[in-house]
Amino acid sequence: MAAFGSVFMPQMALTRFEQGAWSTPQIVSADSISLHPGAHVLHYASTCFEGLKAFKHSDGSINLFRMEKNVARLIQSSALLSLPQPDAATLSQMIIDIVRQYASDVPEPPGSMYIRPTHIGTEAAIGKAAAPTASSMLYVLLSPVGDYFAGGSKPLRLLLEQNGARCAAHMGMVKSGGNYASALQPILKARASVQADQVLFCPGGDVQETGAANFILIDGNEIITKALDSSFLHGVTRDSVLTLARDMGMVVSERELSVTELLERAAKPGTEAALSGTAAVLTPVGTLIANGTEHTVGSGEAGPATLKLRQALNDIQWGKAEDKHGWLTKL
Ligand SMILES: *Cc1c(COP(=O)(O)O)cnc(C)c1O
């Protein structure tokens, strides 16, 4: 199977914002766009994106998972980047249209069609370092993906970074390219120095998130994760997992979690930790590395609560459990 996100459907849905108005969305070839080399996005990073999935059920239907959430987040990201405001209904229809077009290419579970709406500033204007782009392009790319855990799922090793931050504090809730660029060097250094898979950013000792996933801790019947604020990305998976945890009778604590408390709780047998995100749903964390010391989380293996929550979410996505919260849009 090709690497996640390296295969694309040949067409995408696209609309442009020019002279104050959005064009009628079109289905165009996905292998090229033309962009002026002075485009705002290439110099001043006016870019944001989304990641959501469509699932094929055993009745052959195609189902989008929580599309409204991703559409709303792209609109919010666009606003925080001073990009033109996309229209929610238009973007939703673009997603539906392009996924319908490639319905027969949606892989069977555990595979899915990964959907990547992307919004970029296109105005050729290198003088606009401190001004918004006047024009933009919004497109919806599709990438069929297989089983994220096909190669087995070894619990992750996370390096706790207590000095640096993933991105500027006021940009945390924007799903924007610049934030990934800013986290890349710390991640590469953590891989090279302690063979960490990811960096868990904990600025000033406050446990936040990794480069592209939210962090949750499970201690007995309690699930603990940082309360929403503007410093980190508000994951749709995070919200879904917390909702399912409440349904299962777990105590959900959305609050500040310090590195000190995290390491204390991680040392107890039975504690579990995981990363949440659309690509993998929940990925177990086995080891935390802080100030040169390795701390095993619970048994160091994937824990039962993590696997149960992941299964519960997958069951809804795959049409094997009732969609009680109305999370699916059937095409
Ligand atoms: C996309 C992303 C997440 C996960 O969000 P989901 O909506 O669950 O996919 C978490 N953190 C960052 C930084 C992200 O980019």
The ligand as a Tripos MOL2 file, in Angstrom:
@<TRIPOS>MOLECULE
LIG
   15    15     1     0     0
SMALL
NO_CHARGES

@<TRIPOS>ATOM
      1 C1         -5.7810   18.0130   12.3370 C.3       1 LIG1
      2 C2         -5.1200   18.1580   13.6610 C.ar      1 LIG1
      3 C3         -5.5840   17.5070   14.8160 C.ar      1 LIG1
      4 C4         -6.6810   16.4900   14.7830 C.3       1 LIG1
      5 O1         -7.8730   17.0110   14.3510 O.3       1 LIG1
      6 P1         -9.0220   16.0290   13.8530 P.3       1 LIG1
      7 O2        -10.1280   16.9340   13.5100 O.co2     1 LIG1
      8 O3         -9.3300   15.0980   14.9510 O.co2     1 LIG1
      9 O4         -8.4600   15.2950   12.6600 O.co2     1 LIG1
     10 C5         -4.9740   17.8070   16.0230 C.ar      1 LIG1
     11 N1         -3.9340   18.6520   16.1020 N.ar      1 LIG1
     12 C6         -3.4410   19.2650   15.0050 C.ar      1 LIG1
     13 C7         -2.3170   20.1850   15.1610 C.3       1 LIG1
     14 C8         -4.0120   19.0220   13.7580 C.ar      1 LIG1
     15 O5         -3.5110   19.5930   12.6790 O.3       1 LIG1
@<TRIPOS>BOND
     1     1     2 1
     2     2     3 ar
     3     2    14 ar
     4     3     4 1
     5     3    10 ar
     6     4     5 1
     7     5     6 1
     8     6     7 2
     9     6     8 1
    10     6     9 1
    11    10    11 ar
    12    11    12 ar
    13    12    13 1
    14    12    14 ar
    15    14    15 1
@<TRIPOS>SUBSTRUCTURE
     1 LIG1         1 GROUP 0 **** ****
